[in-house]
Amino acid sequence: MTTATKGPALTPAQVRRYSRHIIMPQVGSVGQRKLLDARVLVVGAGGLGSPVALYLALAGVGTLGIVDFDVVDVTNLQRQILHKDSAVGKRKVISAMETLKEHNPEVNIEAHEYPLNSDNAMDVIPKYDIIVNGADNFATRYLVNDAAYFAKKPLVDGSILIFDGQATTYLPGKGCYRCLFPEPPPPGEVPSCAEAGVIGALPGLVGSIQSLETIKIILGIGETLSSRLLLINALNMEFTEVKVRRNPKCVLCGDKPSVTRLIDYEVFCGVAPERALVG
């Protein structure tokens, strides 16, 4: 993100709506204009994507892309705050758009109502300034990581399961998801939220952290979680920080990369196509 702003001056209505931002010296009117100019892609409109998209919309991020092709199920409502009981059976991107517009009518929502895959990822991801990954499966996580790296976009990553969460930020040139996890676990070794469960408030915590990371990148303030992995044990309320660094032997961002284009991530992760979902 650059420090320059491209949009017009704030309107009186915007000054009032974002007044609690504008009075902050770290934000101000210039920072609010940066938020209004920003384009952020949220991968998944589920547990993590819900708080991420909601807080970014409330913050005044001008354009939010939402990628999801799933429909709202009653089992989602325990944690996915973008969706209401009346939205059960509705496409998540449509439900998300309606909810976000209710909170902030000014936000521009770009709905991508299809599976993100190796054929279309580079048509979508390069159009945004920052990518926020809320995918719930390894195939999509590796896909988004690789595509963000090739597009030279910051990637704000998070994951949740039961009472455990983690979050980090990958900035261009400073490592990637593959540096931490070179290979996916064998199929079935790590259960999904549908199989093991997740406490409903946990995605709100991790998603809020992802939102804050995104806002800091847009504004160019503070320190992000780049080169740090935040591990959260919500059951004991323990936060552990692990230092991470770019792996020079990484197959993607290392000195001699062997992954130079997007691959078949379903085959790479050993899962059937129908399981490679986002949300």
N, C-alpha and C positions, 0 to 999 in steps of 0.2 A: 504494500500500500504506500502511496506517496503522501506527502504532507499537504499537497495542494488540494483545493476544493474546486469542483467544476460547477456546482449548482448555484442557483440564485440565492439571494439573501433570505433568511428565515422570514416567514410571514408572521403577523401578530398571533395567529392561531397556533403556529408551531412554537413560537416563543413561550406561549402559555403552557402548551402540552408538555414541552420538554424543559420547563423552567428549573426543575430540580437537577437536571444535567447542566444547564447553562450556568448556574451559579457556582458550579464546581470549577476550580482553577484548572483541573486536569482535563476538563471537557470544554466548557465555554461554548460560544456560538460557533467558533471555527470547528471544534470537535463535533458538535452536533451536525454540522453540514457534512463532515466526513462520514458520519453514520448514515445520513440521508443519501449520500452518493454511493454507498457501499453496495456490493452485490455478493450475497452469501448463499452457498448451496448447502442445504441440509439433506443428508442422505438418510431416509427413513422418517416416517411420521408416527413413530411408535413411542416406546418408553422414554428414550433419550431425545429423539427428535421433537417430542411434544414440548418439554420445557425450553429446549434450545430455541425452537422457532417462536414460541410465545414471548420469551424475554427479548429476543432480537427484534421482534415486531414492536414490542412495547418501547424498546430503546430507540426506535426510529430508523432501524436499518432499512434503507430505501427499497431494495429488491431482495426478496427471499425466493430461492428456488427450492422446491420440495420434490424429492424423488420417492415414490412409493407406488406400488400397484396392488396392494392388499386392500381388503375391505375391513370395516370396523366390526369386531366381534365383541360380544358381551364380556368375554374374558379379558379384553383389553382395558376395560373401563376402570379396573382397580389401580391403574398406574398411568394410563395414557391420557393426560389432561387436555389434549386438544379435542378429544371426542366425548360426546354426550350419549346418554341412553337413546335419545331420538335419532342418533346417527348410526345405530347398529344396522349393518347391511349396506351402508353407503361406502363409496370409495374413500379411502383415508385422505387422499389429496384434496378431495372436494370438501370433506368434513373439516380438514385443517384450514383450508382457504376460508370457509365460512366463519370458523372460530376466530381466526386471526383478523379478519376484516371487522368483526364485531369489536375487537379490542383496539384496533387501529385502522380505520378506513383508508388511511393514506398509503399504507404499505402495498407495494406491488408484489403480487404472488405469481410466480411462474411455476405452473404445475407440470411435472414430468410423470405422467401416469403410465409407466411401463417399467419393466425390469431393467436395471442398469447392467450392461454387459460389455464385453470387449468390443462389440461392434459399434456401440453408441456412446461409450463413456467419454471419448475424446471429442465428441460433438457437444457434450454438455459441460464437462468440468472446466475447460479453458475459458468459458464465458463468465466465470465467477472469480471474485477476488480471493475468497477464502472458502475452503471446503470443511464442513463439519460432519464427521462420520458417526451415525447412530445405528449402523447396520448390526443385525443380531446374528450374523453367521460369518464364517471365516472366508468363504469364497468372495463375498462382497467386500469384506474388510481388506483383503489383499488387492482386489480390483481397484478400489478407491485409492488405496495407498499408492499403487503403481501409476494410476492415471494422474493423481495429484503431483507425483514426482515428475512425470514426463511434461506436465503442463506448468511446472515450476510454481505451484500454488501452495500456500500454507495449509496444513491439514491438522485440524483439531480433533483428536480421537478420544473416544470414551467407550467403556464397556461395563456391564453390570451382570451379576448373577447372585441369587439368594440374598446375602447381606454384604457382598463384596463388590467393590467398584474400582475402576482405575481411570486415569485421565492423563493425557500428555499432549504436547503440540510438536508437530514436525515442521520446521521451517526449511525452506529450500537450501540445500547444501549442508544441513546439520543433522543428517540421519533420517531414517524412515522406519516404518513398522517392521520391515524385514530385518533391520539391524537387531531388533529385540527378539523377533520370532521368525527366524529364517525359514522354518517349515511349519505348516499347519499340523495340529495334533491328528492322530488317526481318527477316522470317522467314528463317532460314538463315544470317544474318550471324554470329551468335555460336553456335558449336557447343556441343552438350550434352556431358556427361561420357561418354555412350555413344559419341559421335562422335569426341571429341578425347582422352578419357581423363583420369584424375586419379590422382596418386600416392596410394597407400592411406593413408598416415599424415596427409596434409593435413587431411581432415575431422576427424581427432582433435584437431588443433591449433585449428582454427577453432571446432569444436563446444565445446571446452573453454573458449574465450574466451566463447562465448555462454552457457555454463553459469555462468561467473563473473559475467557481467553480470547474469544473472537473479538469482543469489543476492544480489548487492549491492543490487539493487532491493528484494528482499524484506526484507533486513535494514536497509535505509536507511543504508548505510555507503559510504565511499569515493567515487570519481568514476567514473561510467559513461562509455561512449563517446558519450553524447549530444552532438551538435554536433561530433563527430569521426568520421572514417572511417579505420579502420585497414586499410592495404593490406599484404599479406604476399606476399613473393617467397620461397618456401621453397627454391628452387634455390640462391639466393645468401644465404638467411637474412637478408633485409632487411625491416625493418618501417618503413613510412612512414605518418605521420599527416597527414591532410588536414582542415583546418578546414571544417566545413559549417555552414550556417545555414538557418533557415526562409526560404523564398523568398516574399516578399509577393505575387508574381504566380503562385504555385502554384495549379493548377486545383482542388486538393483542400483544402489548408490555408491558402491565401493570403487576402488581404483581400477579394477578390471571387471566391469559388469558383464554378466552373461544374459541377463534379462534386459533386452533392449526394445521390447515392444510388449503390448498387452497379450496375454496368453489365455488359454482356456482354464479359468479358475475353478470351474466345477470339477474338471479332471484333476487339476493340481491339488484340490482339497479332498478329492475322493468321494464327492457327494453326488447324488442324483440331481438332474436339472430342476426337478420340481421342488427341491429343498433350498435352492439358492434364492432366497427371498430377502427383501429389505423391510425394515420397520420393526 
